[in-house]
Amino acid sequence: MHQTEPAMILQKTAKAQQELQPGSRQLPQRARSLLLLAGGKRMEELAAMLGSDHAALAGQLVEQGYLQLVPSP
């Protein structure tokens, strides 16, 4: 029987939690809004909700350490 890869979801990191605290603004508003929405969502879900440009931004936030991809439970 062929097993499929588990779905990967976006999870906020400690760096993201710090960014979302009042008075801690390093990112533009668009990126901060994406951080609020991204937790627990798959990249495909974000692209469907917000468009592929936001999915690309989510990829950048992963690279910058604000989000991480983890296997879905």
The first five atom37 places (N, CA, C, CB, O) and aatype in JSON, in Angstrom:
{
  "aatype": [12, 8, 5, 16, 6, 14, 0, 12, 9, 10, 5, 11, 16, 0, 11, 0, 5, 5, 6, 10, 5, 14, 7, 15, 1, 5, 10, 14, 5, 1, 0, 1, 15, 10, 10, 10, 10, 0, 7, 7, 11, 1, 12, 6, 6, 10, 0, 0, 12, 10, 7, 15, 3, 8, 0, 0, 10, 0, 7, 5, 10, 19, 6, 5, 7, 18, 10, 5, 10, 19, 14, 15, 14],
  "atom_mask": [
    [1, 1, 1, 1, 1],
    [1, 1, 1, 1, 1],
    [1, 1, 1, 1, 1],
    [1, 1, 1, 1, 1],
    [1, 1, 1, 1, 1],
    [1, 1, 1, 1, 1],
    [1, 1, 1, 1, 1],
    [1, 1, 1, 1, 1],
    [1, 1, 1, 1, 1],
    [1, 1, 1, 1, 1],
    [1, 1, 1, 1, 1],
    [1, 1, 1, 1, 1],
    [1, 1, 1, 1, 1],
    [1, 1, 1, 1, 1],
    [1, 1, 1, 1, 1],
    [1, 1, 1, 1, 1],
    [1, 1, 1, 1, 1],
    [1, 1, 1, 1, 1],
    [1, 1, 1, 1, 1],
    [1, 1, 1, 1, 1],
    [1, 1, 1, 1, 1],
    [1, 1, 1, 1, 1],
    [1, 1, 1, 0, 1],
    [1, 1, 1, 1, 1],
    [1, 1, 1, 1, 1],
    [1, 1, 1, 1, 1],
    [1, 1, 1, 1, 1],
    [1, 1, 1, 1, 1],
    [1, 1, 1, 1, 1],
    [1, 1, 1, 1, 1],
    [1, 1, 1, 1, 1],
    [1, 1, 1, 1, 1],
    [1, 1, 1, 1, 1],
    [1, 1, 1, 1, 1],
    [1, 1, 1, 1, 1],
    [1, 1, 1, 1, 1],
    [1, 1, 1, 1, 1],
    [1, 1, 1, 1, 1],
    [1, 1, 1, 0, 1],
    [1, 1, 1, 0, 1],
    [1, 1, 1, 1, 1],
    [1, 1, 1, 1, 1],
    [1, 1, 1, 1, 1],
    [1, 1, 1, 1, 1],
    [1, 1, 1, 1, 1],
    [1, 1, 1, 1, 1],
    [1, 1, 1, 1, 1],
    [1, 1, 1, 1, 1],
    [1, 1, 1, 1, 1],
    [1, 1, 1, 1, 1],
    [1, 1, 1, 0, 1],
    [1, 1, 1, 1, 1],
    [1, 1, 1, 1, 1],
    [1, 1, 1, 1, 1],
    [1, 1, 1, 1, 1],
    [1, 1, 1, 1, 1],
    [1, 1, 1, 1, 1],
    [1, 1, 1, 1, 1],
    [1, 1, 1, 0, 1],
    [1, 1, 1, 1, 1],
    [1, 1, 1, 1, 1],
    [1, 1, 1, 1, 1],
    [1, 1, 1, 1, 1],
    [1, 1, 1, 1, 1],
    [1, 1, 1, 0, 1],
    [1, 1, 1, 1, 1],
    [1, 1, 1, 1, 1],
    [1, 1, 1, 1, 1],
    [1, 1, 1, 1, 1],
    [1, 1, 1, 1, 1],
    [1, 1, 1, 1, 1],
    [1, 1, 1, 1, 1],
    [1, 1, 1, 1, 1]
  ],
  "atom_positions": [
    [[0.83, -1.18, 0.0], [0.0, 0.0, 0.0], [0.88, 1.25, 0.0], [-0.95, 0.0, 1.21], [1.86, 1.31, 0.74]],
    [[0.55, 2.23, -0.81], [1.34, 3.44, -0.96], [0.9, 4.49, 0.06], [1.2, 4.0, -2.39], [-0.27, 4.84, 0.14]],
    [[1.87, 4.98, 0.84], [1.56, 6.02, 1.82], [1.82, 7.38, 1.19], [2.39, 5.85, 3.11], [2.79, 7.57, 0.46]],
    [[0.94, 8.32, 1.49], [1.13, 9.66, 0.98], [1.85, 10.5, 2.02], [-0.23, 10.31, 0.6], [1.83, 10.2, 3.22]],
    [[2.49, 11.55, 1.54], [3.17, 12.48, 2.44], [2.14, 13.19, 3.31], [4.02, 13.5, 1.65], [1.06, 13.53, 2.81]],
    [[2.44, 13.44, 4.58], [1.49, 14.19, 5.41], [1.41, 15.63, 4.91], [1.92, 14.15, 6.91], [2.39, 16.18, 4.42]],
    [[0.24, 16.22, 5.03], [0.07, 17.61, 4.63], [0.9, 18.5, 5.56], [-1.42, 18.02, 4.66], [0.96, 18.26, 6.76]],
    [[1.52, 19.5, 4.99], [2.34, 20.41, 5.78], [1.53, 21.68, 6.06], [3.68, 20.76, 5.06], [0.91, 22.25, 5.16]],
    [[1.54, 22.09, 7.31], [0.82, 23.31, 7.69], [1.82, 24.36, 8.18], [-0.23, 23.02, 8.78], [2.92, 24.04, 8.61]],
    [[1.39, 25.6, 8.09], [2.21, 26.71, 8.56], [1.98, 26.92, 10.05], [1.9, 28.01, 7.77], [0.85, 26.88, 10.53]],
    [[3.07, 27.13, 10.77], [2.99, 27.37, 12.2], [3.83, 28.61, 12.51], [3.49, 26.13, 13.03], [4.93, 28.77, 11.98]],
    [[3.31, 29.48, 13.36], [4.04, 30.67, 13.76], [5.19, 30.27, 14.67], [3.11, 31.69, 14.46], [5.05, 29.38, 15.52]],
    [[6.33, 30.93, 14.5], [7.48, 30.69, 15.36], [7.48, 31.73, 16.49], [8.82, 30.75, 14.54], [6.66, 32.65, 16.51]],
    [[8.41, 31.56, 17.41], [8.57, 32.55, 18.5], [8.86, 33.93, 17.91], [9.7, 32.11, 19.48], [8.43, 34.95, 18.45]],
    [[9.6, 33.96, 16.81], [9.91, 35.23, 16.14], [8.62, 35.91, 15.65], [10.87, 35.0, 14.94], [8.49, 37.13, 15.74]],
    [[7.69, 35.11, 15.15], [6.4, 35.66, 14.7], [5.59, 36.16, 15.88], [5.6, 34.59, 13.92], [4.99, 37.23, 15.82]],
    [[5.57, 35.39, 16.96], [4.82, 35.81, 18.15], [5.36, 37.14, 18.67], [4.9, 34.73, 19.26], [4.59, 38.01, 19.09]],
    [[6.67, 37.29, 18.65], [7.28, 38.54, 19.09], [6.89, 39.69, 18.16], [8.82, 38.41, 19.15], [6.57, 40.79, 18.62]],
    [[6.91, 39.44, 16.86], [6.53, 40.46, 15.87], [5.1, 40.93, 16.07], [6.71, 39.93, 14.45], [4.79, 42.1, 15.84]],
    [[4.22, 40.04, 16.5], [2.81, 40.38, 16.64], [2.48, 41.07, 17.97], [1.97, 39.12, 16.5], [1.34, 41.46, 18.19]],
    [[3.47, 41.21, 18.84], [3.24, 41.92, 20.1], [3.1, 43.42, 19.82], [4.4, 41.66, 21.11], [3.74, 43.94, 18.91]],
    [[2.27, 44.11, 20.6], [2.14, 45.56, 20.42], [3.5, 46.25, 20.58], [1.13, 46.15, 21.44], [4.27, 45.96, 21.5]],
    [[3.78, 47.17, 19.66], [5.02, 47.94, 19.7], [6.21, 47.26, 19.04], [0.0, 0.0, 0.0], [7.29, 47.84, 18.99]],
    [[6.04, 46.06, 18.53], [7.14, 45.33, 17.87], [6.84, 45.22, 16.39], [7.34, 43.91, 18.49], [6.31, 44.21, 15.93]],
    [[7.17, 46.24, 15.65], [6.83, 46.24, 14.21], [8.08, 46.32, 13.37], [5.89, 47.41, 13.87], [8.65, 47.39, 13.16]],
    [[8.48, 45.16, 12.87], [9.62, 45.09, 11.96], [9.14, 44.83, 10.53], [10.6, 43.99, 12.4], [9.81, 45.21, 9.57]],
    [[7.98, 44.19, 10.39], [7.46, 43.8, 9.09], [6.4, 44.79, 8.6], [6.87, 42.39, 9.15], [5.77, 45.48, 9.41]],
    [[6.2, 44.86, 7.28], [5.1, 45.67, 6.75], [3.74, 45.09, 7.18], [5.19, 45.75, 5.2], [3.64, 43.92, 7.54]],
    [[2.72, 45.92, 7.13], [1.39, 45.51, 7.58], [0.88, 44.27, 6.83], [0.4, 46.66, 7.39], [0.24, 43.4, 7.44]],
    [[1.15, 44.18, 5.56], [0.69, 43.02, 4.76], [1.28, 41.72, 5.3], [1.07, 43.21, 3.27], [0.59, 40.71, 5.4]],
    [[2.56, 41.75, 5.64], [3.21, 40.55, 6.19], [2.68, 40.24, 7.58], [4.74, 40.74, 6.24], [2.48, 39.07, 7.91]],
    [[2.44, 41.26, 8.4], [1.87, 41.04, 9.74], [0.47, 40.43, 9.63], [1.82, 42.37, 10.53], [0.13, 39.53, 10.4]],
    [[-0.32, 40.9, 8.69], [-1.67, 40.35, 8.49], [-1.58, 38.88, 8.1], [-2.43, 41.14, 7.42], [-2.37, 38.06, 8.56]],
    [[-0.63, 38.56, 7.24], [-0.44, 37.17, 6.83], [-0.05, 36.3, 8.02], [0.62, 37.08, 5.72], [-0.51, 35.17, 8.13]],
    [[0.8, 36.81, 8.9], [1.17, 36.06, 10.1], [-0.06, 35.72, 10.93], [2.19, 36.85, 10.94], [-0.17, 34.62, 11.47]],
    [[-0.97, 36.67, 11.04], [-2.19, 36.43, 11.82], [-3.05, 35.32, 11.21], [-3.01, 37.71, 11.92], [-3.65, 34.53, 11.93]],
    [[-3.09, 35.26, 9.89], [-3.94, 34.28, 9.2], [-3.28, 32.92, 9.01], [-4.33, 34.82, 7.86], [-3.97, 31.91, 8.89]],
    [[-1.97, 32.89, 8.98], [-1.26, 31.69, 8.52], [-1.26, 30.53, 9.49], [0.13, 32.05, 8.19], [-1.2, 29.38, 9.06]],
    [[-1.31, 30.77, 10.77], [-1.17, 29.7, 11.74], [-2.18, 28.58, 11.54], [0.0, 0.0, 0.0], [-3.39, 28.82, 11.58]],
    [[-1.68, 27.35, 11.32], [-2.54, 26.19, 11.17], [-3.09, 25.98, 9.78], [0.0, 0.0, 0.0], [-3.89, 25.06, 9.57]],
    [[-2.69, 26.79, 8.81], [-3.19, 26.66, 7.44], [-2.12, 26.02, 6.55], [-3.6, 28.05, 6.87], [-0.93, 26.15, 6.8]],
    [[-2.58, 25.33, 5.52], [-1.67, 24.83, 4.49], [-1.38, 25.96, 3.51], [-2.28, 23.59, 3.76], [-2.19, 26.88, 3.34]],
    [[-0.24, 25.9, 2.86], [0.15, 26.91, 1.87], [-0.92, 27.0, 0.78], [1.53, 26.58, 1.25], [-1.22, 28.09, 0.29]],
    [[-1.5, 25.84, 0.39], [-2.53, 25.82, -0.65], [-3.78, 26.57, -0.18], [-2.89, 24.37, -1.03], [-4.44, 27.25, -0.98]],
    [[-4.11, 26.44, 1.1], [-5.27, 27.15, 1.64], [-5.06, 28.66, 1.58], [-5.55, 26.72, 3.09], [-5.97, 29.41, 1.22]],
    [[-3.86, 29.11, 1.92], [-3.57, 30.54, 1.85], [-3.66, 31.05, 0.42], [-2.17, 30.84, 2.41], [-4.22, 32.12, 0.17]],
    [[-3.13, 30.28, -0.52], [-3.18, 30.69, -1.92], [-4.63, 30.78, -2.39], [-2.39, 29.7, -2.8], [-4.98, 31.69, -3.14]],
    [[-5.47, 29.83, -1.96], [-6.88, 29.86, -2.36], [-7.61, 31.04, -1.73], [-7.57, 28.54, -1.97], [-8.46, 31.66, -2.36]],
    [[-7.28, 31.35, -0.48], [-7.95, 32.45, 0.23], [-7.47, 33.83, -0.23], [-7.72, 32.32, 1.73], [-8.26, 34.75, -0.4]],
    [[-6.16, 33.94, -0.44], [-5.56, 35.27, -0.62], [-4.88, 35.5, -1.95], [-4.58, 35.5, 0.44], [-4.56, 36.64, -2.3]],
    [[-4.66, 34.43, -2.72], [-3.98, 34.58, -4.0], [-2.53, 34.13, -3.91], [0.0, 0.0, 0.0], [-1.96, 34.04, -2.82]],
    [[-1.95, 33.87, -5.05], [-0.6, 33.31, -5.09], [0.46, 34.28, -4.61], [-0.28, 32.87, -6.5], [1.52, 33.85, -4.14]],
    [[0.22, 35.6, -4.72], [1.22, 36.55, -4.23], [1.37, 36.45, -2.71], [0.84, 37.99, -4.64], [2.47, 36.62, -2.18]],
    [[0.27, 36.19, -2.0], [0.35, 36.01, -0.56], [1.02, 34.68, -0.21], [-1.04, 36.07, 0.07], [1.72, 34.59, 0.8]],
    [[0.82, 33.66, -1.03], [1.49, 32.39, -0.81], [3.0, 32.58, -0.97], [0.97, 31.31, -1.8], [3.79, 31.99, -0.22]],
    [[3.41, 33.39, -1.93], [4.83, 33.69, -2.11], [5.37, 34.44, -0.9], [5.05, 34.51, -3.4], [6.49, 34.18, -0.46]],
    [[4.59, 35.37, -0.37], [4.99, 36.11, 0.83], [5.13, 35.15, 2.01], [3.97, 37.23, 1.16], [6.05, 35.28, 2.82]],
    [[4.22, 34.19, 2.12], [4.31, 33.18, 3.19], [5.62, 32.41, 3.05], [3.1, 32.21, 3.15], [6.27, 32.11, 4.05]],
    [[6.01, 32.08, 1.83], [7.28, 31.4, 1.6], [8.46, 32.24, 2.08], [0.0, 0.0, 0.0], [9.41, 31.71, 2.64]],
    [[8.39, 33.54, 1.85], [9.45, 34.44, 2.33], [9.48, 34.47, 3.85], [9.24, 35.86, 1.76], [10.55, 34.51, 4.46]],
    [[8.31, 34.47, 4.48], [8.25, 34.48, 5.94], [8.8, 33.19, 6.53], [6.81, 34.7, 6.41], [9.37, 33.19, 7.62]],
    [[8.63, 32.08, 5.81], [9.24, 30.81, 6.24], [10.77, 30.97, 6.17], [8.76, 29.61, 5.33], [11.47, 30.61, 7.12]],
    [[11.27, 31.5, 5.06], [12.72, 31.68, 4.89], [13.3, 32.61, 5.94], [13.02, 32.22, 3.49], [14.44, 32.43, 6.36]],
    [[12.52, 33.61, 6.37], [12.99, 34.59, 7.35], [12.8, 34.12, 8.8], [12.27, 35.91, 7.16], [13.22, 34.8, 9.73]],
    [[12.18, 32.95, 8.97], [12.04, 32.39, 10.32], [10.8, 32.81, 11.08], [0.0, 0.0, 0.0], [10.71, 32.55, 12.28]],
    [[9.84, 33.45, 10.42], [8.59, 33.85, 11.09], [7.57, 32.72, 11.09], [7.99, 35.07, 10.41], [6.75, 32.62, 12.01]],
    [[7.62, 31.87, 10.07], [6.71, 30.73, 9.95], [7.55, 29.49, 9.7], [5.67, 30.95, 8.8], [8.66, 29.57, 9.17]],
    [[7.02, 28.34, 10.09], [7.65, 27.08, 9.77], [6.61, 26.1, 9.25], [8.39, 26.5, 10.99], [5.44, 26.17, 9.62]],
    [[7.04, 25.2, 8.4], [6.17, 24.16, 7.88], [6.33, 22.92, 8.73], [6.49, 23.86, 6.38], [7.44, 22.42, 8.91]],
    [[5.23, 22.43, 9.26], [5.25, 21.24, 10.1], [4.2, 20.24, 9.58], [4.96, 21.6, 11.6], [3.22, 20.65, 8.95]],
    [[4.41, 18.94, 9.82], [3.42, 17.96, 9.38], [2.08, 18.17, 10.07], [3.92, 16.55, 9.64], [2.02, 18.48, 11.26]],
    [[1.01, 18.01, 9.31], [-0.33, 18.13, 9.86], [-0.56, 16.99, 10.84], [-1.41, 18.12, 8.73], [-0.16, 15.85, 10.58]],
    [[-1.21, 17.28, 11.98], [-1.47, 16.2, 12.95], [-2.42, 15.15, 12.43], [-2.02, 16.78, 14.22], [-2.73, 14.19, 13.14]]
  ]
}
